[in-house]
Amino acid sequence: MRTWHAAYRGLVSGDDLEGLSVERRAEFWTELLAAGDAAGFTLVAEDGDEVVGFCAVAAPARDEDLGPRAYELAAIYVDPGRWRSGVGTSLLDAAVRRLDDGHWDEAALWVFRDNPRAQSFYAKHGFAPDGALRGDPDVPEVRLRRSLPRA
């Protein structure tokens, strides 16, 4: 929850941020991980016994217009105290390596349009907007995509 509060303050309404529930999020992730999606996965970054970040991948991507050879970075979150420490890059790189089997042509993700920190991070890793928008018109998300190197 610390990451959501730090990353989205000023983007998402204070009521929405305050309404976040650790219990509901834990229930959501418990159900998602127990479902055992065959191609999707979640990576966790740890420092000792502390979880400092995670990356969830949906494979194939959930956007039908991307086709079956695109995967989606559904979430990358890093504890705010670890921002700019390399944890996010390590998670992203590990996800790409895990999917480097020649089956995938591109990666996609959604990010708030008015989140320059996240957009800058993804731009450094080769992601660019493709023009697709979704979500609340007051707080839209833009889709970013990146072609994957062929093995």
N, CA, C and O atoms as a GROMACS GRO file, in nm:
protein
  604
    1MET      N    1   0.081  -0.118   0.000
    1MET     CA    2   0.000   0.000   0.000
    1MET      C    3   0.086   0.126   0.000
    1MET      O    4   0.047   0.229  -0.056
    2ARG      N    5   0.204   0.119   0.063
    2ARG     CA    6   0.293   0.236   0.064
    2ARG      C    7   0.326   0.280  -0.078
    2ARG      O    8   0.333   0.399  -0.106
    3THR      N    9   0.347   0.183  -0.166
    3THR     CA   10   0.382   0.216  -0.304
    3THR      C   11   0.267   0.289  -0.372
    3THR      O   12   0.289   0.391  -0.438
    4TRP      N   13   0.145   0.239  -0.358
    4TRP     CA   14   0.031   0.306  -0.418
    4TRP      C   15   0.019   0.449  -0.365
    4TRP      O   16   0.000   0.542  -0.443
    5HIS      N   17   0.031   0.466  -0.235
    5HIS     CA   18   0.018   0.600  -0.176
    5HIS      C   19   0.126   0.693  -0.230
    5HIS      O   20   0.097   0.808  -0.263
    6ALA      N   21   0.248   0.646  -0.238
    6ALA     CA   22   0.358   0.731  -0.285
    6ALA      C   23   0.349   0.758  -0.435
    6ALA      O   24   0.373   0.870  -0.479
    7ALA      N   25   0.316   0.657  -0.512
    7ALA     CA   26   0.317   0.671  -0.658
    7ALA      C   27   0.194   0.744  -0.712
    7ALA      O   28   0.204   0.816  -0.812
    8TYR      N   29   0.080   0.727  -0.646
    8TYR     CA   30  -0.044   0.776  -0.705
    8TYR      C   31  -0.106   0.895  -0.633
    8TYR      O   32  -0.212   0.943  -0.674
    9ARG      N   33  -0.043   0.944  -0.526
    9ARG     CA   34  -0.096   1.063  -0.459
    9ARG      C   35  -0.095   1.177  -0.561
    9ARG      O   36   0.007   1.205  -0.624
   10GLY      N   37  -0.208   1.243  -0.575
   10GLY     CA   38  -0.222   1.350  -0.673
   10GLY      C   39  -0.276   1.302  -0.807
   10GLY      O   40  -0.322   1.382  -0.888
   11LEU      N   41  -0.270   1.172  -0.832
   11LEU     CA   42  -0.326   1.115  -0.955
   11LEU      C   43  -0.462   1.051  -0.929
   11LEU      O   44  -0.556   1.067  -1.006
   12VAL      N   45  -0.470   0.979  -0.819
   12VAL     CA   46  -0.589   0.906  -0.780
   12VAL      C   47  -0.650   0.979  -0.662
   12VAL      O   48  -0.577   1.034  -0.579
   13SER      N   49  -0.782   0.981  -0.652
   13SER     CA   50  -0.846   1.054  -0.544
   13SER      C   51  -0.798   1.004  -0.408
   13SER      O   52  -0.770   0.886  -0.389
   14GLY      N   53  -0.790   1.097  -0.315
   14GLY     CA   54  -0.750   1.062  -0.179
   14GLY      C   55  -0.844   0.959  -0.118
   14GLY      O   56  -0.800   0.872  -0.042
   15ASP      N   57  -0.973   0.967  -0.150
   15ASP     CA   58  -1.069   0.870  -0.099
   15ASP      C   59  -1.037   0.730  -0.150
   15ASP      O   60  -1.044   0.633  -0.074
   16ASP      N   61  -1.001   0.720  -0.280
   16ASP     CA   62  -0.965   0.589  -0.335
   16ASP      C   63  -0.840   0.534  -0.267
   16ASP      O   64  -0.834   0.415  -0.235
   17LEU      N   65  -0.740   0.620  -0.246
   17LEU     CA   66  -0.617   0.574  -0.181
   17LEU      C   67  -0.644   0.532  -0.037
   17LEU      O   68  -0.594   0.429   0.009
   18GLU      N   69  -0.722   0.611   0.033
   18GLU     CA   70  -0.752   0.579   0.173
   18GLU      C   71  -0.839   0.455   0.185
   18GLU      O   72  -0.838   0.387   0.288
   19GLY      N   73  -0.916   0.425   0.080
   19GLY     CA   74  -1.003   0.308   0.082
   19GLY      C   75  -0.933   0.178   0.050
   19GLY      O   76  -0.995   0.072   0.055
   20LEU      N   77  -0.805   0.185   0.018
   20LEU     CA   78  -0.731   0.061  -0.013
   20LEU      C   79  -0.724  -0.026   0.111
   20LEU      O   80  -0.707   0.024   0.223
   21SER      N   81  -0.736  -0.153   0.090
   21SER     CA   82  -0.736  -0.247   0.202
   21SER      C   83  -0.628  -0.353   0.181
   21SER      O   84  -0.626  -0.422   0.079
   22VAL      N   85  -0.539  -0.364   0.276
   22VAL     CA   86  -0.436  -0.468   0.269
   22VAL      C   87  -0.503  -0.605   0.265
   22VAL      O   88  -0.459  -0.694   0.192
   23GLU      N   89  -0.608  -0.621   0.342
   23GLU     CA   90  -0.676  -0.751   0.346
   23GLU      C   91  -0.736  -0.787   0.211
   23GLU      O   92  -0.722  -0.900   0.165
   24ARG      N   93  -0.804  -0.689   0.145
   24ARG     CA   94  -0.864  -0.718   0.013
   24ARG      C   95  -0.757  -0.745  -0.091
   24ARG      O   96  -0.773  -0.833  -0.175
   25ARG      N   97  -0.648  -0.670  -0.088
   25ARG     CA   98  -0.540  -0.693  -0.185
   25ARG      C   99  -0.476  -0.830  -0.161
   25ARG      O  100  -0.444  -0.902  -0.256
   26ALA      N  101  -0.456  -0.867  -0.034
   26ALA     CA  102  -0.399  -0.998  -0.003
   26ALA      C  103  -0.492  -1.109  -0.053
   26ALA      O  104  -0.445  -1.209  -0.108
   27GLU      N  105  -0.621  -1.091  -0.035
   27GLU     CA  106  -0.718  -1.191  -0.084
   27GLU      C  107  -0.711  -1.201  -0.236
   27GLU      O  108  -0.711  -1.311  -0.292
   28PHE      N  109  -0.706  -1.086  -0.304
   28PHE     CA  110  -0.696  -1.084  -0.451
   28PHE      C  111  -0.572  -1.160  -0.497
   28PHE      O  112  -0.582  -1.246  -0.585
   29TRP      N  113  -0.457  -1.130  -0.440
   29TRP     CA  114  -0.332  -1.193  -0.484
   29TRP      C  115  -0.329  -1.341  -0.447
   29TRP      O  116  -0.274  -1.422  -0.522
   30THR      N  117  -0.386  -1.378  -0.334
   30THR     CA  118  -0.393  -1.519  -0.296
   30THR      C  119  -0.474  -1.597  -0.399
   30THR      O  120  -0.433  -1.705  -0.441
   31GLU      N  121  -0.589  -1.542  -0.438
   31GLU     CA  122  -0.672  -1.610  -0.538
   31GLU      C  123  -0.603  -1.614  -0.674
   31GLU      O  124  -0.606  -1.718  -0.741
   32LEU      N  125  -0.542  -1.504  -0.714
   32LEU     CA  126  -0.475  -1.499  -0.844
   32LEU      C  127  -0.360  -1.600  -0.851
   32LEU      O  128  -0.348  -1.674  -0.949
   33LEU      N  129  -0.278  -1.603  -0.748
   33LEU     CA  130  -0.164  -1.693  -0.750
   33LEU      C  131  -0.208  -1.839  -0.737
   33LEU      O  132  -0.144  -1.928  -0.794
   34ALA      N  133  -0.316  -1.865  -0.665
   34ALA     CA  134  -0.365  -2.002  -0.650
   34ALA      C  135  -0.426  -2.054  -0.780
   34ALA      O  136  -0.430  -2.175  -0.804
   35ALA      N  137  -0.474  -1.962  -0.866
   35ALA     CA  138  -0.535  -2.003  -0.992
   35ALA      C  139  -0.435  -2.071  -1.084
   35ALA      O  140  -0.473  -2.152  -1.169
   36GLY      N  141  -0.306  -2.040  -1.067
   36GLY     CA  142  -0.202  -2.109  -1.143
   36GLY      C  143  -0.210  -2.090  -1.293
   36GLY      O  144  -0.196  -2.186  -1.368
   37ASP      N  145  -0.232  -1.967  -1.337
   37ASP     CA  146  -0.233  -1.937  -1.481
   37ASP      C  147  -0.109  -1.999  -1.545
   37ASP      O  148   0.003  -1.975  -1.499
   38ALA      N  149  -0.129  -2.077  -1.649
   38ALA     CA  150  -0.020  -2.155  -1.707
   38ALA      C  151   0.096  -2.070  -1.757
   38ALA      O  152   0.212  -2.107  -1.735
   39ALA      N  153   0.068  -1.958  -1.823
   39ALA     CA  154   0.176  -1.880  -1.881
   39ALA      C  155   0.208  -1.754  -1.800
   39ALA      O  156   0.319  -1.702  -1.810
   40GLY      N  157   0.114  -1.706  -1.722
   40GLY     CA  158   0.139  -1.588  -1.641
   40GLY      C  159   0.219  -1.625  -1.517
   40GLY      O  160   0.222  -1.741  -1.476
   41PHE      N  161   0.283  -1.526  -1.459
   41PHE     CA  162   0.361  -1.551  -1.338
   41PHE      C  163   0.385  -1.421  -1.263
   41PHE      O  164   0.364  -1.312  -1.316
   42THR      N  165   0.429  -1.434  -1.141
   42THR     CA  166   0.464  -1.321  -1.056
   42THR      C  167   0.603  -1.344  -0.999
   42THR      O  168   0.632  -1.451  -0.946
   43LEU      N  169   0.687  -1.244  -1.011
   43LEU     CA  170   0.822  -1.247  -0.954
   43LEU      C  171   0.824  -1.156  -0.832
   43LEU      O  172   0.759  -1.052  -0.830
   44VAL      N  173   0.898  -1.195  -0.731
   44VAL     CA  174   0.907  -1.118  -0.608
   44VAL      C  175   1.053  -1.086  -0.580
   44VAL      O  176   1.140  -1.173  -0.588
   45ALA      N  177   1.080  -0.959  -0.546
   45ALA     CA  178   1.215  -0.917  -0.507
   45ALA      C  179   1.218  -0.909  -0.355
   45ALA      O  180   1.132  -0.847  -0.293
   46GLU      N  181   1.318  -0.973  -0.296
   46GLU     CA  182   1.331  -0.976  -0.151
   46GLU      C  183   1.468  -0.923  -0.108
   46GLU      O  184   1.567  -0.935  -0.180
   47ASP      N  185   1.469  -0.866   0.008
   47ASP     CA  186   1.593  -0.829   0.076
   47ASP      C  187   1.585  -0.890   0.214
   47ASP      O  188   1.519  -0.837   0.303
   48GLY      N  189   1.652  -1.004   0.231
   48GLY     CA  190   1.635  -1.080   0.354
   48GLY      C  191   1.494  -1.134   0.360
   48GLY      O  192   1.449  -1.203   0.268
   49ASP      N  193   1.423  -1.104   0.469
   49ASP     CA  194   1.285  -1.149   0.485
   49ASP      C  195   1.184  -1.046   0.436
   49ASP      O  196   1.063  -1.068   0.448
   50GLU      N  197   1.231  -0.936   0.380
   50GLU     CA  198   1.143  -0.827   0.340
   50GLU      C  199   1.116  -0.831   0.189
   50GLU      O  200   1.210  -0.839   0.110
   51VAL      N  201   0.988  -0.825   0.151
   51VAL     CA  202   0.951  -0.811   0.010
   51VAL      C  203   0.967  -0.664  -0.025
   51VAL      O  204   0.907  -0.577   0.038
   52VAL      N  205   1.048  -0.636  -0.128
   52VAL     CA  206   1.075  -0.497  -0.167
   52VAL      C  207   1.017  -0.463  -0.304
   52VAL      O  208   1.024  -0.348  -0.347
   53GLY      N  209   0.959  -0.562  -0.373
   53GLY     CA  210   0.897  -0.535  -0.501
   53GLY      C  211   0.841  -0.661  -0.562
   53GLY      O  212   0.872  -0.772  -0.519
   54PHE      N  213   0.758  -0.642  -0.664
   54PHE     CA  214   0.708  -0.758  -0.739
   54PHE      C  215   0.672  -0.716  -0.880
   54PHE      O  216   0.651  -0.598  -0.908
   55CYS      N  217   0.665  -0.814  -0.967
   55CYS     CA  218   0.628  -0.795  -1.107
   55CYS      C  219   0.535  -0.910  -1.145
   55CYS      O  220   0.568  -1.027  -1.130
   56ALA      N  221   0.416  -0.873  -1.196
   56ALA     CA  222   0.319  -0.973  -1.241
   56ALA      C  223   0.306  -0.965  -1.393
   56ALA      O  224   0.296  -0.857  -1.451
   57VAL      N  225   0.306  -1.082  -1.456
   57VAL     CA  226   0.299  -1.090  -1.602
   57VAL      C  227   0.178  -1.171  -1.643
   57VAL      O  228   0.153  -1.279  -1.588
   58ALA      N  229   0.102  -1.120  -1.739
   58ALA     CA  230  -0.008  -1.194  -1.802
   58ALA      C  231   0.040  -1.233  -1.942
   58ALA      O  232   0.078  -1.148  -2.022
   59ALA      N  233   0.037  -1.361  -1.969
   59ALA     CA  234   0.084  -1.409  -2.099
   59ALA      C  235  -0.015  -1.512  -2.152
   59ALA      O  236  -0.032  -1.619  -2.093
   60PRO      N  237  -0.079  -1.479  -2.263
   60PRO     CA  238  -0.066  -1.360  -2.345
   60PRO      C  239  -0.130  -1.238  -2.279
   60PRO      O  240  -0.196  -1.249  -2.176
   61ALA      N  241  -0.108  -1.122  -2.342
   61ALA     CA  242  -0.166  -0.998  -2.292
   61ALA      C  243  -0.318  -1.007  -2.292
   61ALA      O  244  -0.377  -1.080  -2.371
   62ARG      N  245  -0.380  -0.932  -2.201
   62ARG     CA  246  -0.525  -0.936  -2.188
   62ARG      C  247  -0.596  -0.850  -2.293
   62ARG      O  248  -0.717  -0.863  -2.310
   63ASP      N  249  -0.525  -0.764  -2.364
   63ASP     CA  250  -0.584  -0.681  -2.468
   63ASP      C  251  -0.592  -0.761  -2.598
   63ASP      O  252  -0.489  -0.796  -2.656
   64GLU      N  253  -0.713  -0.789  -2.643
   64GLU     CA  254  -0.732  -0.873  -2.761
   64GLU      C  255  -0.667  -0.817  -2.886
   64GLU      O  256  -0.623  -0.894  -2.972
   65ASP      N  257  -0.660  -0.684  -2.898
   65ASP     CA  258  -0.604  -0.626  -3.020
   65ASP      C  259  -0.454  -0.648  -3.032
   65ASP      O  260  -0.397  -0.624  -3.138
   66LEU      N  261  -0.389  -0.694  -2.927
   66LEU     CA  262  -0.245  -0.719  -2.934
   66LEU      C  263  -0.211  -0.855  -2.993
   66LEU      O  264  -0.100  -0.876  -3.042
   67GLY      N  265  -0.304  -0.946  -2.990
   67GLY     CA  266  -0.279  -1.077  -3.048
   67GLY      C  267  -0.211  -1.172  -2.951
   67GLY      O  268  -0.176  -1.133  -2.840
   68PRO      N  269  -0.193  -1.296  -2.995
   68PRO     CA  270  -0.144  -1.402  -2.906
   68PRO      C  271   0.007  -1.400  -2.880
   68PRO      O  272   0.056  -1.477  -2.797
   69ARG      N  273   0.082  -1.315  -2.951
   69ARG     CA  274   0.228  -1.317  -2.934
   69ARG      C  275   0.278  -1.196  -2.854
   69ARG      O  276   0.396  -1.160  -2.860
   70ALA      N  277   0.186  -1.133  -2.780
   70ALA     CA  278   0.223  -1.021  -2.692
   70ALA      C  279   0.193  -1.062  -2.548
   70ALA      O  280   0.092  -1.127  -2.521
   71TYR      N  281   0.281  -1.024  -2.457
   71TYR     CA  282   0.251  -1.044  -2.316
   71TYR      C  283   0.239  -0.909  -2.249
   71TYR      O  284   0.282  -0.806  -2.303
   72GLU      N  285   0.180  -0.910  -2.131
   72GLU     CA  286   0.152  -0.786  -2.059
   72GLU      C  287   0.223  -0.784  -1.925
   72GLU      O  288   0.215  -0.879  -1.847
   73LEU      N  289   0.293  -0.676  -1.900
   73LEU     CA  290   0.344  -0.651  -1.766
   73LEU      C  291   0.229  -0.591  -1.688
   73LEU      O  292   0.204  -0.470  -1.695
   74ALA      N  293   0.158  -0.675  -1.614
   74ALA     CA  294   0.035  -0.634  -1.547
   74ALA      C  295   0.062  -0.546  -1.426
   74ALA      O  296  -0.022  -0.464  -1.388
   75ALA      N  297   0.178  -0.561  -1.365
   75ALA     CA  298   0.212  -0.480  -1.247
   75ALA      C  299   0.361  -0.490  -1.219
   75ALA      O  300   0.419  -0.599  -1.222
   76ILE      N  301   0.421  -0.377  -1.192
   76ILE     CA  302   0.555  -0.373  -1.132
   76ILE      C  303   0.546  -0.269  -1.021
   76ILE      O  304   0.521  -0.151  -1.046
   77TYR      N  305   0.568  -0.313  -0.900
   77TYR     CA  306   0.565  -0.223  -0.785
   77TYR      C  307   0.689  -0.246  -0.701
   77TYR      O  308   0.729  -0.360  -0.675
   78VAL      N  309   0.750  -0.136  -0.658
   78VAL     CA  310   0.870  -0.140  -0.575
   78VAL      C  311   0.844  -0.051  -0.454
   78VAL      O  312   0.789   0.058  -0.468
   79ASP      N  313   0.884  -0.096  -0.337
   79ASP     CA  314   0.870  -0.016  -0.217
   79ASP      C  315   0.935   0.121  -0.240
   79ASP      O  316   1.047   0.127  -0.290
   80PRO      N  317   0.866   0.230  -0.205
   80PRO     CA  318   0.921   0.364  -0.232
   80PRO      C  319   1.061   0.387  -0.177
   80PRO      O  320   1.138   0.463  -0.235
   81GLY      N  321   1.095   0.323  -0.068
   81GLY     CA  322   1.231   0.336  -0.014
   81GLY      C  323   1.337   0.272  -0.101
   81GLY      O  324   1.456   0.292  -0.079
   82ARG      N  325   1.294   0.194  -0.201
   82ARG     CA  326   1.386   0.126  -0.292
   82ARG      C  327   1.381   0.182  -0.434
   82ARG      O  328   1.448   0.131  -0.523
   83TRP      N  329   1.301   0.288  -0.455
   83TRP     CA  330   1.298   0.347  -0.588
   83TRP      C  331   1.437   0.392  -0.627
   83TRP      O  332   1.513   0.441  -0.544
   84ARG      N  333   1.470   0.376  -0.753
   84ARG     CA  334   1.599   0.413  -0.812
   84ARG      C  335   1.716   0.331  -0.756
   84ARG      O  336   1.831   0.373  -0.761
   85SER      N  337   1.684   0.214  -0.702
   85SER     CA  338   1.788   0.127  -0.648
   85SER      C  339   1.821   0.011  -0.742
   85SER      O  340   1.915  -0.065  -0.715
   86GLY      N  341   1.745  -0.004  -0.851
   86GLY     CA  342   1.767  -0.114  -0.944
   86GLY      C  343   1.670  -0.229  -0.927
   86GLY      O  344   1.671  -0.323  -1.007
   87VAL      N  345   1.585  -0.224  -0.824
   87VAL     CA  346   1.491  -0.334  -0.801
   87VAL      C  347   1.393  -0.347  -0.918
   87VAL      O  348   1.369  -0.457  -0.967
   88GLY      N  349   1.336  -0.235  -0.962
   88GLY     CA  350   1.241  -0.239  -1.074
   88GLY      C  351   1.305  -0.291  -1.201
   88GLY      O  352   1.246  -0.372  -1.272
   89THR      N  353   1.425  -0.243  -1.230
   89THR     CA  354   1.497  -0.290  -1.349
   89THR      C  355   1.526  -0.439  -1.338
   89THR      O  356   1.512  -0.512  -1.437
   90SER      N  357   1.567  -0.485  -1.221
   90SER     CA  358   1.594  -0.628  -1.203
   90SER      C  359   1.469  -0.711  -1.225
   90SER      O  360   1.476  -0.817  -1.289
   91LEU      N  361   1.355  -0.665  -1.173
   91LEU     CA  362   1.230  -0.738  -1.193
   91LEU      C  363   1.191  -0.740  -1.340
   91LEU      O  364   1.154  -0.845  -1.393
   92LEU      N  365   1.199  -0.626  -1.406
   92LEU     CA  366   1.165  -0.619  -1.548
   92LEU      C  367   1.257  -0.709  -1.630
   92LEU      O  368   1.210  -0.784  -1.715
   93ASP      N  369   1.387  -0.701  -1.606
   93ASP     CA  370   1.483  -0.785  -1.679
   93ASP      C  371   1.457  -0.933  -1.656
   93ASP      O  372   1.468  -1.014  -1.748
   94ALA      N  373   1.424  -0.970  -1.532
   94ALA     CA  374   1.398  -1.111  -1.502
   94ALA      C  375   1.273  -1.160  -1.574
   94ALA      O  376   1.269  -1.273  -1.622
   95ALA      N  377   1.170  -1.075  -1.583
   95ALA     CA  378   1.049  -1.114  -1.654
   95ALA      C  379   1.078  -1.133  -1.803
   95ALA      O  380   1.032  -1.231  -1.863
   96VAL      N  381   1.153  -1.041  -1.862
   96VAL     CA  382   1.187  -1.053  -2.004
   96VAL      C  383   1.270  -1.180  -2.028
   96VAL      O  384   1.246  -1.251  -2.125
   97ARG      N  385   1.366  -1.207  -1.942
   97ARG     CA  386   1.448  -1.329  -1.958
   97ARG      C  387   1.361  -1.454  -1.950
   97ARG      O  388   1.380  -1.548  -2.028
   98ARG      N  389   1.268  -1.455  -1.858
   98ARG     CA  390   1.183  -1.573  -1.841
   98ARG      C  391   1.097  -1.598  -1.965
   98ARG      O  392   1.062  -1.712  -1.994
   99LEU      N  393   1.064  -1.492  -2.038
   99LEU     CA  394   0.980  -1.505  -2.157
   99LEU      C  395   1.060  -1.504  -2.286
   99LEU      O  396   1.003  -1.497  -2.394
  100ASP      N  397   1.190  -1.512  -2.276
  100ASP     CA  398   1.277  -1.509  -2.394
  100ASP      C  399   1.290  -1.649  -2.453
  100ASP      O  400   1.396  -1.711  -2.450
  101ASP      N  401   1.177  -1.697  -2.508
  101ASP     CA  402   1.176  -1.831  -2.564
  101ASP      C  403   1.140  -1.830  -2.713
  101ASP      O  404   1.116  -1.936  -2.772
  102GLY      N  405   1.136  -1.710  -2.774
  102GLY     CA  406   1.105  -1.700  -2.915
  102GLY      C  407   0.956  -1.696  -2.946
  102GLY      O  408   0.918  -1.673  -3.060
  103HIS      N  409   0.872  -1.719  -2.845
  103HIS     CA  410   0.727  -1.721  -2.868
  103HIS      C  411   0.667  -1.580  -2.868
  103HIS      O  412   0.563  -1.559  -2.931
  104TRP      N  413   0.728  -1.487  -2.800
  104TRP     CA  414   0.668  -1.355  -2.780
  104TRP      C  415   0.733  -1.250  -2.870
  104TRP      O  416   0.855  -1.245  -2.882
  105ASP      N  417   0.649  -1.167  -2.933
  105ASP     CA  418   0.697  -1.060  -3.021
  105ASP      C  419   0.709  -0.926  -2.951
  105ASP      O  420   0.794  -0.844  -2.986
  106GLU      N  421   0.622  -0.903  -2.852
  106GLU     CA  422   0.623  -0.773  -2.786
  106GLU      C  423   0.568  -0.782  -2.645
  106GLU      O  424   0.501  -0.878  -2.606
  107ALA      N  425   0.599  -0.676  -2.570
  107ALA     CA  426   0.547  -0.660  -2.435
  107ALA      C  427   0.464  -0.533  -2.432
  107ALA      O  428   0.492  -0.437  -2.504
  108ALA      N  429   0.361  -0.533  -2.349
  108ALA     CA  430   0.274  -0.416  -2.335
  108ALA      C  431   0.245  -0.395  -2.187
  108ALA      O  432   0.259  -0.487  -2.106
  109LEU      N  433   0.205  -0.274  -2.153
  109LEU     CA  434   0.165  -0.241  -2.017
  109LEU      C  435   0.081  -0.116  -2.019
  109LEU      O  436   0.080  -0.042  -2.118
  110TRP      N  437   0.012  -0.092  -1.910
  110TRP     CA  438  -0.069   0.029  -1.894
  110TRP      C  439  -0.013   0.111  -1.780
  110TRP      O  440   0.030   0.056  -1.678
  111VAL      N  441  -0.013   0.243  -1.797
  111VAL     CA  442   0.040   0.334  -1.696
  111VAL      C  443  -0.045   0.461  -1.698
  111VAL      O  444  -0.095   0.501  -1.802
  112PHE      N  445  -0.061   0.523  -1.581
  112PHE     CA  446  -0.135   0.650  -1.579
  112PHE      C  447  -0.064   0.751  -1.668
  112PHE      O  448   0.058   0.766  -1.663
  113ARG      N  449  -0.144   0.821  -1.749
  113ARG     CA  450  -0.088   0.920  -1.841
  113ARG      C  451  -0.007   1.027  -1.767
  113ARG      O  452   0.095   1.073  -1.816
  114ASP      N  453  -0.054   1.065  -1.649
  114ASP     CA  454   0.012   1.173  -1.574
  114ASP      C  455   0.106   1.119  -1.467
  114ASP      O  456   0.114   1.176  -1.358
  115ASN      N  457   0.176   1.012  -1.498
  115ASN     CA  458   0.273   0.953  -1.405
  115ASN      C  459   0.412   0.956  -1.472
  115ASN      O  460   0.457   0.854  -1.524
  116PRO      N  461   0.478   1.072  -1.472
  116PRO     CA  462   0.605   1.083  -1.544
  116PRO      C  463   0.715   0.992  -1.488
  116PRO      O  464   0.802   0.949  -1.564
  117ARG      N  465   0.713   0.962  -1.360
  117ARG     CA  466   0.816   0.874  -1.303
  117ARG      C  467   0.809   0.736  -1.368
  117ARG      O  468   0.911   0.681  -1.411
  118ALA      N  469   0.689   0.681  -1.375
  118ALA     CA  470   0.672   0.548  -1.435
  118ALA      C  471   0.700   0.553  -1.585
  118ALA      O  472   0.766   0.464  -1.639
  119GLN      N  473   0.649   0.654  -1.653
  119GLN     CA  474   0.671   0.663  -1.797
  119GLN      C  475   0.820   0.675  -1.830
  119GLN      O  476   0.866   0.617  -1.928
  120SER      N  477   0.893   0.749  -1.749
  120SER     CA  478   1.038   0.763  -1.770
  120SER      C  479   1.108   0.628  -1.750
  120SER      O  480   1.195   0.591  -1.829
  121PHE      N  481   1.069   0.556  -1.646
  121PHE     CA  482   1.127   0.424  -1.620
  121PHE      C  483   1.106   0.333  -1.740
  121PHE      O  484   1.201   0.270  -1.788
  122TYR      N  485   0.984   0.326  -1.788
  122TYR     CA  486   0.955   0.236  -1.900
  122TYR      C  487   1.021   0.282  -2.029
  122TYR      O  488   1.065   0.199  -2.108
  123ALA      N  489   1.029   0.413  -2.052
  123ALA     CA  490   1.096   0.465  -2.172
  123ALA      C  491   1.243   0.423  -2.173
  123ALA      O  492   1.298   0.391  -2.278
  124LYS      N  493   1.308   0.423  -2.056
  124LYS     CA  494   1.448   0.379  -2.047
  124LYS      C  495   1.464   0.233  -2.086
  124LYS      O  496   1.573   0.189  -2.120
  125HIS      N  497   1.354   0.158  -2.080
  125HIS     CA  498   1.357   0.016  -2.112
  125HIS      C  499   1.292  -0.013  -2.247
  125HIS      O  500   1.255  -0.126  -2.276
  126GLY      N  501   1.278   0.092  -2.330
  126GLY     CA  502   1.234   0.073  -2.467
  126GLY      C  503   1.084   0.077  -2.491
  126GLY      O  504   1.041   0.050  -2.603
  127PHE      N  505   1.004   0.110  -2.391
  127PHE     CA  506   0.860   0.117  -2.409
  127PHE      C  507   0.820   0.255  -2.459
  127PHE      O  508   0.878   0.356  -2.420
  128ALA      N  509   0.719   0.258  -2.546
  128ALA     CA  510   0.668   0.384  -2.601
  128ALA      C  511   0.516   0.375  -2.613
  128ALA      O  512   0.462   0.267  -2.632
  129PRO      N  513   0.448   0.490  -2.601
  129PRO     CA  514   0.302   0.490  -2.615
  129PRO      C  515   0.261   0.446  -2.755
  129PRO      O  516   0.326   0.478  -2.854
  130ASP      N  517   0.150   0.370  -2.762
  130ASP     CA  518   0.099   0.328  -2.892
  130ASP      C  519  -0.031   0.399  -2.930
  130ASP      O  520  -0.090   0.368  -3.033
  131GLY      N  521  -0.076   0.494  -2.846
  131GLY     CA  522  -0.197   0.570  -2.875
  131GLY      C  523  -0.322   0.518  -2.807
  131GLY      O  524  -0.424   0.587  -2.806
  132ALA      N  525  -0.319   0.398  -2.750
  132ALA     CA  526  -0.436   0.343  -2.683
  132ALA      C  527  -0.455   0.408  -2.546
  132ALA      O  528  -0.358   0.431  -2.474
  133LEU      N  529  -0.580   0.436  -2.512
  133LEU     CA  530  -0.616   0.493  -2.382
  133LEU      C  531  -0.726   0.409  -2.320
  133LEU      O  532  -0.804   0.346  -2.392
  134ARG      N  533  -0.733   0.408  -2.187
  134ARG     CA  534  -0.842   0.342  -2.117
  134ARG      C  535  -0.859   0.409  -1.981
  134ARG      O  536  -0.777   0.491  -1.939
  135GLY      N  537  -0.967   0.372  -1.915
  135GLY     CA  538  -0.988   0.417  -1.779
  135GLY      C  539  -1.069   0.544  -1.768
  135GLY      O  540  -1.132   0.589  -1.864
  136ASP      N  541  -1.066   0.601  -1.652
  136ASP     CA  542  -1.137   0.723  -1.617
  136ASP      C  543  -1.084   0.838  -1.703
  136ASP      O  544  -0.963   0.859  -1.708
  137PRO      N  545  -1.173   0.912  -1.771
  137PRO     CA  546  -1.125   1.023  -1.855
  137PRO      C  547  -1.045   1.128  -1.776
  137PRO      O  548  -0.960   1.196  -1.833
  138ASP      N  549  -1.072   1.141  -1.647
  138ASP     CA  550  -0.997   1.236  -1.565
  138ASP      C  551  -0.860   1.182  -1.525
  138ASP      O  552  -0.769   1.260  -1.496
  139VAL      N  553  -0.846   1.051  -1.523
  139VAL     CA  554  -0.719   0.987  -1.486
  139VAL      C  555  -0.694   0.873  -1.585
  139VAL      O  556  -0.694   0.756  -1.547
  140PRO      N  557  -0.671   0.907  -1.713
  140PRO     CA  558  -0.657   0.801  -1.814
  140PRO      C  559  -0.524   0.727  -1.802
  140PRO      O  560  -0.424   0.778  -1.751
  141GLU      N  561  -0.529   0.605  -1.852
  141GLU     CA  562  -0.408   0.524  -1.864
  141GLU      C  563  -0.371   0.519  -2.012
  141GLU      O  564  -0.458   0.517  -2.099
  142VAL      N  565  -0.242   0.516  -2.039
  142VAL     CA  566  -0.192   0.499  -2.175
  142VAL      C  567  -0.124   0.364  -2.183
  142VAL      O  568  -0.064   0.316  -2.087
  143ARG      N  569  -0.134   0.303  -2.301
  143ARG     CA  570  -0.066   0.175  -2.320
  143ARG      C  571   0.072   0.200  -2.379
  143ARG      O  572   0.087   0.279  -2.472
  144LEU      N  573   0.170   0.134  -2.323
  144LEU     CA  574   0.307   0.139  -2.373
  144LEU      C  575   0.342   0.002  -2.428
  144LEU      O  576   0.299  -0.100  -2.374
  145ARG      N  577   0.421  -0.001  -2.536
  145ARG     CA  578   0.461  -0.128  -2.596
  145ARG      C  579   0.609  -0.125  -2.631
  145ARG      O  580   0.671  -0.020  -2.647
  146ARG      N  581   0.663  -0.244  -2.641
  146ARG     CA  582   0.804  -0.260  -2.677
  146ARG      C  583   0.818  -0.391  -2.755
  146ARG      O  584   0.769  -0.495  -2.712
  147SER      N  585   0.886  -0.384  -2.869
  147SER     CA  586   0.918  -0.505  -2.943
  147SER      C  587   1.025  -0.581  -2.867
  147SER      O  588   1.109  -0.523  -2.797
  148LEU      N  589   1.020  -0.712  -2.882
  148LEU     CA  590   1.118  -0.796  -2.812
  148LEU      C  591   1.224  -0.844  -2.911
  148LEU      O  592   1.195  -0.869  -3.028
  149PRO      N  593   1.346  -0.854  -2.864
  149PRO     CA  594   1.451  -0.904  -2.953
  149PRO      C  595   1.425  -1.048  -2.991
  149PRO      O  596   1.378  -1.127  -2.908
  150ARG      N  597   1.454  -1.084  -3.113
  150ARG     CA  598   1.436  -1.221  -3.159
  150ARG      C  599   1.559  -1.301  -3.124
  150ARG      O  600   1.673  -1.256  -3.141
  151ALA      N  601   1.534  -1.420  -3.075
  151ALA     CA  602   1.645  -1.508  -3.034
  151ALA      C  603   1.723  -1.558  -3.153
  151ALA      O  604   1.819  -1.633  -3.137
   0.00000   0.00000   0.00000
